[in-house]
Structures are given as C-alpha cells and as structure tokens.
Amino acid sequence: MAYSIGVIGDRESVLSFKAVGLKVFECETRPDALKALKSAAEDCAVIFVTEKVYETIAEEIRIYDDKPLPAIIPYPGTSGGTGLGMELLNRSVEKAVGSNILQN
C-alpha cells in the first residue's frame, strides 16, 4: 500500500501544503478535527497537525502513540507556536536516549 503525508489544521495553515501534493484536511472545530484525524490515519504514514488542533484532540491522538503508523507531528501553524512541538520532541528524545540531549 502506498502511503501519503497529511496535514491537519486551519485553512491558512494548511493551504500551502496542498500546492506541494500533500493531503490537506481543513478544520475549524473539534468535531471537524476528529473527522480529519480519522480520515488521515487511514492512508497517511505521517500527519502534521497544527499545535492548536493537536491540543484540541490530544487524547484521540494518543491512541496512535503505540502504533507504528501514522506518525503524528505537531507544527506551529500560521497563528504561531505554543512550544508543544518542541516539548513532545524533548520527551521523545529523553525516552529514547535516557536523557534530554536537546536541552539548552
């Protein structure tokens, strides 16, 4: 099966990804975000989610934590970052290595 890359978020944050061939899932509400996540998880190996949307559906995203696919990665989006992406990266590195080698 061929997998693709998906992007979930508000229109302004995801529209430019469409131009480079990624699957785009626009959402403004929590129910829309949940529907987008379910749809994207069916055929995307990697899903980028704006930090704002990620925080809204974090519990549902955790369902995929122990599965090999999809990898769900938060990114700042056009409204700016909350630091969530870097926090999750630090946790993952610390879990894998045993200490946070990215810490300043």
N, CA, C and O atoms as a GROMACS GRO file, in nm:
protein
  416
    1MET      N    1   0.084  -0.119   0.000
    1MET     CA    2   0.000   0.000   0.000
    1MET      C    3   0.088   0.124   0.000
    1MET      O    4   0.186   0.131   0.074
    2ALA      N    5   0.055   0.219  -0.081
    2ALA     CA    6   0.128   0.346  -0.086
    2ALA      C    7   0.068   0.443   0.015
    2ALA      O    8  -0.052   0.468   0.015
    3TYR      N    9   0.153   0.495   0.098
    3TYR     CA   10   0.109   0.592   0.198
    3TYR      C   11   0.140   0.732   0.151
    3TYR      O   12   0.224   0.754   0.064
    4SER      N   13   0.070   0.827   0.210
    4SER     CA   14   0.094   0.967   0.177
    4SER      C   15   0.120   1.046   0.305
    4SER      O   16   0.126   0.989   0.414
    5ILE      N   17   0.136   1.175   0.289
    5ILE     CA   18   0.159   1.265   0.401
    5ILE      C   19   0.039   1.357   0.411
    5ILE      O   20  -0.006   1.413   0.311
    6GLY      N   21  -0.013   1.373   0.531
    6GLY     CA   22  -0.130   1.458   0.553
    6GLY      C   23  -0.098   1.576   0.642
    6GLY      O   24  -0.004   1.573   0.721
    7VAL      N   25  -0.179   1.679   0.629
    7VAL     CA   26  -0.165   1.799   0.710
    7VAL      C   27  -0.304   1.838   0.759
    7VAL      O   28  -0.397   1.852   0.680
    8ILE      N   29  -0.319   1.856   0.890
    8ILE     CA   30  -0.447   1.892   0.951
    8ILE      C   31  -0.433   2.027   1.020
    8ILE      O   32  -0.338   2.049   1.095
    9GLY      N   33  -0.527   2.116   0.995
    9GLY     CA   34  -0.525   2.246   1.062
    9GLY      C   35  -0.621   2.344   0.998
    9GLY      O   36  -0.700   2.308   0.910
   10ASP      N   37  -0.613   2.467   1.042
   10ASP     CA   38  -0.698   2.571   0.986
   10ASP      C   39  -0.656   2.601   0.842
   10ASP      O   40  -0.544   2.569   0.801
   11ARG      N   41  -0.746   2.661   0.766
   11ARG     CA   42  -0.725   2.684   0.623
   11ARG      C   43  -0.594   2.755   0.593
   11ARG      O   44  -0.520   2.712   0.504
   12GLU      N   45  -0.564   2.861   0.664
   12GLU     CA   46  -0.444   2.939   0.638
   12GLU      C   47  -0.316   2.859   0.661
   12GLU      O   48  -0.216   2.880   0.593
   13SER      N   49  -0.321   2.769   0.757
   13SER     CA   50  -0.202   2.691   0.792
   13SER      C   51  -0.176   2.574   0.699
   13SER      O   52  -0.062   2.530   0.685
   14VAL      N   53  -0.280   2.521   0.634
   14VAL     CA   54  -0.262   2.400   0.555
   14VAL      C   55  -0.266   2.422   0.404
   14VAL      O   56  -0.220   2.337   0.328
   15LEU      N   57  -0.319   2.533   0.360
   15LEU     CA   58  -0.341   2.554   0.218
   15LEU      C   59  -0.214   2.544   0.133
   15LEU      O   60  -0.217   2.488   0.024
   16SER      N   61  -0.104   2.598   0.182
   16SER     CA   62   0.020   2.596   0.104
   16SER      C   63   0.074   2.453   0.085
   16SER      O   64   0.145   2.426  -0.012
   17PHE      N   65   0.041   2.363   0.176
   17PHE     CA   66   0.087   2.224   0.165
   17PHE      C   67   0.019   2.152   0.048
   17PHE      O   68   0.074   2.057  -0.007
   18LYS      N   69  -0.098   2.199   0.012
   18LYS     CA   70  -0.172   2.139  -0.100
   18LYS      C   71  -0.094   2.157  -0.230
   18LYS      O   72  -0.096   2.070  -0.317
   19ALA      N   73  -0.026   2.270  -0.242
   19ALA     CA   74   0.049   2.301  -0.364
   19ALA      C   75   0.165   2.205  -0.387
   19ALA      O   76   0.208   2.186  -0.501
   20VAL      N   77   0.216   2.144  -0.282
   20VAL     CA   78   0.327   2.051  -0.297
   20VAL      C   79   0.282   1.905  -0.294
   20VAL      O   80   0.365   1.814  -0.285
   21GLY      N   81   0.152   1.884  -0.302
   21GLY     CA   82   0.100   1.749  -0.317
   21GLY      C   83   0.066   1.673  -0.191
   21GLY      O   84   0.039   1.553  -0.197
   22LEU      N   85   0.065   1.739  -0.076
   22LEU     CA   86   0.027   1.670   0.046
   22LEU      C   87  -0.125   1.668   0.059
   22LEU      O   88  -0.194   1.753   0.003
   23LYS      N   89  -0.177   1.569   0.132
   23LYS     CA   90  -0.321   1.564   0.157
   23LYS      C   91  -0.354   1.664   0.266
   23LYS      O   92  -0.295   1.663   0.374
   24VAL      N   93  -0.447   1.751   0.236
   24VAL     CA   94  -0.481   1.860   0.327
   24VAL      C   95  -0.620   1.836   0.386
   24VAL      O   96  -0.715   1.804   0.315
   25PHE      N   97  -0.629   1.853   0.518
   25PHE     CA   98  -0.755   1.838   0.590
   25PHE      C   99  -0.780   1.967   0.669
   25PHE      O  100  -0.719   1.989   0.774
   26GLU      N  101  -0.869   2.049   0.617
   26GLU     CA  102  -0.901   2.175   0.684
   26GLU      C  103  -1.001   2.149   0.796
   26GLU      O  104  -1.094   2.070   0.779
   27CYS      N  105  -0.980   2.214   0.909
   27CYS     CA  106  -1.076   2.202   1.018
   27CYS      C  107  -1.072   2.327   1.104
   27CYS      O  108  -0.967   2.388   1.125
   28GLU      N  109  -1.186   2.363   1.153
   28GLU     CA  110  -1.200   2.480   1.240
   28GLU      C  111  -1.259   2.442   1.376
   28GLU      O  112  -1.244   2.516   1.473
   29THR      N  113  -1.327   2.327   1.382
   29THR     CA  114  -1.392   2.285   1.506
   29THR      C  115  -1.336   2.150   1.550
   29THR      O  116  -1.274   2.078   1.472
   30ARG      N  117  -1.358   2.116   1.676
   30ARG     CA  118  -1.311   1.988   1.729
   30ARG      C  119  -1.371   1.870   1.653
   30ARG      O  120  -1.298   1.778   1.616
   31PRO      N  121  -1.504   1.869   1.628
   31PRO     CA  122  -1.559   1.756   1.550
   31PRO      C  123  -1.496   1.744   1.411
   31PRO      O  124  -1.471   1.633   1.364
   32ASP      N  125  -1.470   1.856   1.346
   32ASP     CA  126  -1.403   1.853   1.216
   32ASP      C  127  -1.262   1.796   1.228
   32ASP      O  128  -1.218   1.720   1.142
   33ALA      N  129  -1.193   1.833   1.336
   33ALA     CA  130  -1.056   1.784   1.357
   33ALA      C  131  -1.055   1.634   1.382
   33ALA      O  132  -0.967   1.563   1.333
   34LEU      N  133  -1.151   1.585   1.458
   34LEU     CA  134  -1.160   1.440   1.484
   34LEU      C  135  -1.188   1.364   1.355
   34LEU      O  136  -1.130   1.258   1.331
   35LYS      N  137  -1.277   1.417   1.273
   35LYS     CA  138  -1.309   1.355   1.144
   35LYS      C  139  -1.185   1.355   1.054
   35LYS      O  140  -1.158   1.257   0.986
   36ALA      N  141  -1.113   1.466   1.053
   36ALA     CA  142  -0.991   1.478   0.972
   36ALA      C  143  -0.886   1.378   1.018
   36ALA      O  144  -0.821   1.314   0.935
   37LEU      N  145  -0.868   1.364   1.149
   37LEU     CA  146  -0.769   1.270   1.203
   37LEU      C  147  -0.803   1.127   1.161
   37LEU      O  148  -0.716   1.053   1.115
   38LYS      N  149  -0.927   1.089   1.175
   38LYS     CA  150  -0.969   0.954   1.138
   38LYS      C  151  -0.945   0.928   0.989
   38LYS      O  152  -0.895   0.823   0.951
   39SER      N  153  -0.981   1.024   0.908
   39SER     CA  154  -0.963   1.011   0.764
   39SER      C  155  -0.816   1.005   0.726
   39SER      O  156  -0.776   0.921   0.645
   40ALA      N  157  -0.736   1.093   0.783
   40ALA     CA  158  -0.593   1.098   0.752
   40ALA      C  159  -0.522   0.971   0.798
   40ALA      O  160  -0.432   0.922   0.730
   41ALA      N  161  -0.562   0.918   0.912
   41ALA     CA  162  -0.496   0.799   0.968
   41ALA      C  163  -0.517   0.675   0.882
   41ALA      O  164  -0.442   0.578   0.894
   42GLU      N  165  -0.616   0.677   0.795
   42GLU     CA  166  -0.645   0.561   0.710
   42GLU      C  167  -0.537   0.538   0.604
   42GLU      O  168  -0.507   0.423   0.572
   43ASP      N  169  -0.480   0.646   0.550
   43ASP     CA  170  -0.384   0.625   0.441
   43ASP      C  171  -0.261   0.716   0.444
   43ASP      O  172  -0.189   0.726   0.345
   44CYS      N  173  -0.238   0.783   0.557
   44CYS     CA  174  -0.121   0.869   0.569
   44CYS      C  175  -0.022   0.806   0.667
   44CYS      O  176  -0.059   0.767   0.778
   45ALA      N  177   0.104   0.798   0.628
   45ALA     CA  178   0.208   0.746   0.717
   45ALA      C  179   0.254   0.854   0.813
   45ALA      O  180   0.295   0.824   0.926
   46VAL      N  181   0.248   0.979   0.769
   46VAL     CA  182   0.288   1.093   0.850
   46VAL      C  183   0.176   1.196   0.844
   46VAL      O  184   0.124   1.227   0.737
   47ILE      N  185   0.139   1.248   0.961
   47ILE     CA  186   0.036   1.351   0.968
   47ILE      C  187   0.090   1.468   1.048
   47ILE      O  188   0.123   1.454   1.166
   48PHE      N  189   0.099   1.583   0.984
   48PHE     CA  190   0.136   1.706   1.053
   48PHE      C  191   0.007   1.773   1.100
   48PHE      O  192  -0.088   1.788   1.023
   49VAL      N  193   0.004   1.814   1.226
   49VAL     CA  194  -0.114   1.876   1.284
   49VAL      C  195  -0.071   2.007   1.350
   49VAL      O  196   0.028   2.011   1.423
   50THR      N  197  -0.146   2.114   1.323
   50THR     CA  198  -0.110   2.240   1.389
   50THR      C  199  -0.118   2.221   1.540
   50THR      O  200  -0.200   2.144   1.590
   51GLU      N  201  -0.033   2.291   1.613
   51GLU     CA  202  -0.030   2.277   1.758
   51GLU      C  203  -0.166   2.308   1.820
   51GLU      O  204  -0.208   2.244   1.916
   52LYS      N  205  -0.234   2.406   1.765
   52LYS     CA  206  -0.366   2.444   1.818
   52LYS      C  207  -0.464   2.328   1.806
   52LYS      O  208  -0.535   2.297   1.901
   53VAL      N  209  -0.469   2.264   1.689
   53VAL     CA  210  -0.558   2.150   1.669
   53VAL      C  211  -0.510   2.030   1.751
   53VAL      O  212  -0.591   1.959   1.809
   54TYR      N  213  -0.379   2.009   1.756
   54TYR     CA  214  -0.322   1.898   1.833
   54TYR      C  215  -0.369   1.904   1.978
   54TYR      O  216  -0.410   1.803   2.035
   55GLU      N  217  -0.362   2.023   2.037
   55GLU     CA  218  -0.404   2.038   2.176
   55GLU      C  219  -0.553   2.008   2.194
   55GLU      O  220  -0.594   1.958   2.298
   56THR      N  221  -0.633   2.038   2.092
   56THR     CA  222  -0.777   2.016   2.098
   56THR      C  223  -0.813   1.867   2.095
   56THR      O  224  -0.910   1.826   2.158
   57ILE      N  225  -0.734   1.787   2.023
   57ILE     CA  226  -0.767   1.644   2.007
   57ILE      C  227  -0.656   1.553   2.060
   57ILE      O  228  -0.640   1.441   2.013
   58ALA      N  229  -0.580   1.602   2.157
   58ALA     CA  230  -0.463   1.529   2.208
   58ALA      C  231  -0.499   1.389   2.258
   58ALA      O  232  -0.424   1.294   2.236
   59GLU      N  233  -0.612   1.375   2.326
   59GLU     CA  234  -0.649   1.243   2.379
   59GLU      C  235  -0.670   1.142   2.266
   59GLU      O  236  -0.630   1.026   2.278
   60GLU      N  237  -0.732   1.185   2.160
   60GLU     CA  238  -0.757   1.097   2.046
   60GLU      C  239  -0.626   1.065   1.973
   60GLU      O  240  -0.610   0.955   1.920
   61ILE      N  241  -0.535   1.159   1.970
   61ILE     CA  242  -0.405   1.136   1.905
   61ILE      C  243  -0.325   1.031   1.982
   61ILE      O  244  -0.251   0.954   1.922
   62ARG      N  245  -0.338   1.028   2.114
   62ARG     CA  246  -0.264   0.932   2.196
   62ARG      C  247  -0.295   0.786   2.159
   62ARG      O  248  -0.215   0.696   2.185
   63ILE      N  249  -0.410   0.764   2.098
   63ILE     CA  250  -0.446   0.629   2.055
   63ILE      C  251  -0.342   0.574   1.957
   63ILE      O  252  -0.319   0.453   1.952
   64TYR      N  253  -0.278   0.663   1.881
   64TYR     CA  254  -0.182   0.622   1.779
   64TYR      C  255  -0.039   0.616   1.832
   64TYR      O  256   0.052   0.578   1.758
   65ASP      N  257  -0.016   0.653   1.957
   65ASP     CA  258   0.120   0.658   2.012
   65ASP      C  259   0.193   0.525   2.006
   65ASP      O  260   0.313   0.522   1.979
   66ASP      N  261   0.125   0.416   2.030
   66ASP     CA  262   0.189   0.284   2.034
   66ASP      C  263   0.182   0.210   1.900
   66ASP      O  264   0.225   0.094   1.890
   67LYS      N  265   0.129   0.275   1.800
   67LYS     CA  266   0.118   0.212   1.669
   67LYS      C  267   0.231   0.261   1.580
   67LYS      O  268   0.276   0.374   1.594
   68PRO      N  269   0.276   0.176   1.489
   68PRO     CA  270   0.386   0.218   1.402
   68PRO      C  271   0.348   0.329   1.305
   68PRO      O  272   0.430   0.414   1.271
   69LEU      N  273   0.224   0.330   1.261
   69LEU     CA  274   0.176   0.435   1.171
   69LEU      C  275   0.038   0.479   1.215
   69LEU      O  276  -0.040   0.398   1.266
   70PRO      N  277   0.006   0.601   1.197
   70PRO     CA  278   0.084   0.710   1.142
   70PRO      C  279   0.168   0.779   1.250
   70PRO      O  280   0.138   0.771   1.369
   71ALA      N  281   0.272   0.846   1.204
   71ALA     CA  282   0.347   0.936   1.293
   71ALA      C  283   0.274   1.069   1.290
   71ALA      O  284   0.254   1.126   1.183
   72ILE      N  285   0.236   1.119   1.406
   72ILE     CA  286   0.161   1.244   1.413
   72ILE      C  287   0.250   1.349   1.477
   72ILE      O  288   0.295   1.335   1.591
   73ILE      N  289   0.275   1.455   1.401
   73ILE     CA  290   0.373   1.556   1.440
   73ILE      C  291   0.310   1.694   1.447
   73ILE      O  292   0.254   1.741   1.348
   74PRO      N  293   0.316   1.758   1.563
   74PRO     CA  294   0.261   1.894   1.573
   74PRO      C  295   0.357   1.996   1.512
   74PRO      O  296   0.479   1.981   1.518
   75TYR      N  297   0.300   2.101   1.452
   75TYR     CA  298   0.380   2.211   1.400
   75TYR      C  299   0.307   2.342   1.430
   75TYR      O  300   0.185   2.340   1.451
   76PRO      N  301   0.378   2.454   1.434
   76PRO     CA  302   0.319   2.580   1.482
   76PRO      C  303   0.198   2.632   1.406
   76PRO      O  304   0.104   2.681   1.470
   77GLY      N  305   0.194   2.625   1.276
   77GLY     CA  306   0.083   2.684   1.202
   77GLY      C  307   0.102   2.835   1.189
   77GLY      O  308   0.198   2.891   1.242
   78THR      N  309   0.012   2.900   1.119
   78THR     CA  310   0.028   3.043   1.092
   78THR      C  311  -0.001   3.130   1.214
   78THR      O  312   0.042   3.246   1.218
   79SER      N  313  -0.074   3.078   1.312
   79SER     CA  314  -0.105   3.158   1.431
   79SER      C  315   0.009   3.160   1.531
   79SER      O  316  -0.002   3.225   1.635
   80GLY      N  317   0.117   3.091   1.501
   80GLY     CA  318   0.233   3.089   1.591
   80GLY      C  319   0.238   2.962   1.672
   80GLY      O  320   0.142   2.884   1.677
   81GLY      N  321   0.350   2.941   1.736
   81GLY     CA  322   0.371   2.820   1.812
   81GLY      C  323   0.341   2.835   1.960
   81GLY      O  324   0.346   2.945   2.016
   82THR      N  325   0.309   2.723   2.021
   82THR     CA  326   0.284   2.721   2.165
   82THR      C  327   0.399   2.652   2.239
   82THR      O  328   0.402   2.651   2.362
   83GLY      N  329   0.492   2.594   2.164
   83GLY     CA  330   0.602   2.520   2.224
   83GLY      C  331   0.572   2.372   2.239
   83GLY      O  332   0.657   2.295   2.284
   84LEU      N  333   0.451   2.331   2.203
   84LEU     CA  334   0.410   2.192   2.217
   84LEU      C  335   0.497   2.099   2.135
   84LEU      O  336   0.539   1.993   2.184
   85GLY      N  337   0.526   2.135   2.012
   85GLY     CA  338   0.608   2.050   1.925
   85GLY      C  339   0.744   2.023   1.985
   85GLY      O  340   0.790   1.909   1.986
   86MET      N  341   0.809   2.126   2.034
   86MET     CA  342   0.942   2.111   2.094
   86MET      C  343   0.934   2.030   2.224
   86MET      O  344   1.023   1.950   2.253
   87GLU      N  345   0.830   2.051   2.301
   87GLU     CA  346   0.812   1.975   2.425
   87GLU      C  347   0.799   1.825   2.396
   87GLU      O  348   0.861   1.743   2.464
   88LEU      N  349   0.717   1.791   2.296
   88LEU     CA  350   0.699   1.650   2.261
   88LEU      C  351   0.827   1.590   2.204
   88LEU      O  352   0.857   1.473   2.229
   89LEU      N  353   0.901   1.668   2.127
   89LEU     CA  354   1.029   1.621   2.074
   89LEU      C  355   1.126   1.593   2.188
   89LEU      O  356   1.194   1.490   2.189
   90ASN      N  357   1.134   1.684   2.284
   90ASN     CA  358   1.222   1.664   2.400
   90ASN      C  359   1.185   1.537   2.477
   90ASN      O  360   1.273   1.461   2.518
   91ARG      N  361   1.054   1.514   2.496
   91ARG     CA  362   1.010   1.393   2.566
   91ARG      C  363   1.050   1.266   2.490
   91ARG      O  364   1.096   1.169   2.550
   92SER      N  365   1.031   1.270   2.358
   92SER     CA  366   1.065   1.153   2.277
   92SER      C  367   1.215   1.123   2.282
   92SER      O  368   1.255   1.007   2.293
   93VAL      N  369   1.296   1.227   2.272
   93VAL     CA  370   1.441   1.209   2.277
   93VAL      C  371   1.482   1.156   2.413
   93VAL      O  372   1.565   1.064   2.422
   94GLU      N  373   1.426   1.212   2.519
   94GLU     CA  374   1.460   1.166   2.654
   94GLU      C  375   1.420   1.020   2.674
   94GLU      O  376   1.492   0.943   2.738
   95LYS      N  377   1.305   0.982   2.620
   95LYS     CA  378   1.260   0.843   2.631
   95LYS      C  379   1.353   0.750   2.554
   95LYS      O  380   1.385   0.641   2.602
   96ALA      N  381   1.397   0.791   2.437
   96ALA     CA  382   1.482   0.706   2.353
   96ALA      C  383   1.625   0.697   2.403
   96ALA      O  384   1.686   0.590   2.399
   97VAL      N  385   1.679   0.809   2.451
   97VAL     CA  386   1.821   0.816   2.487
   97VAL      C  387   1.844   0.800   2.637
   97VAL      O  388   1.951   0.755   2.679
   98GLY      N  389   1.745   0.835   2.716
   98GLY     CA  390   1.761   0.825   2.861
   98GLY      C  391   1.789   0.958   2.927
   98GLY      O  392   1.782   0.969   3.049
   99SER      N  393   1.819   1.060   2.848
   99SER     CA  394   1.834   1.195   2.900
   99SER      C  395   1.804   1.292   2.787
   99SER      O  396   1.809   1.257   2.669
  100ASN      N  397   1.773   1.414   2.826
  100ASN     CA  398   1.736   1.514   2.726
  100ASN      C  399   1.860   1.580   2.670
  100ASN      O  400   1.912   1.676   2.728
  101ILE      N  401   1.908   1.530   2.558
  101ILE     CA  402   2.030   1.583   2.497
  101ILE      C  403   2.004   1.712   2.418
  101ILE      O  404   2.098   1.777   2.373
  102LEU      N  405   1.877   1.748   2.402
  102LEU     CA  406   1.842   1.870   2.330
  102LEU      C  407   1.830   1.991   2.420
  102LEU      O  408   1.821   2.104   2.373
  103GLN      N  409   1.830   1.967   2.550
  103GLN     CA  410   1.811   2.074   2.645
  103GLN      C  411   1.927   2.173   2.637
  103GLN      O  412   2.043   2.135   2.620
  104ASN      N  413   1.893   2.301   2.650
  104ASN     CA  414   1.997   2.406   2.645
  104ASN      C  415   2.083   2.404   2.769
  104ASN      O  416   2.175   2.485   2.781
   0.00000   0.00000   0.00000
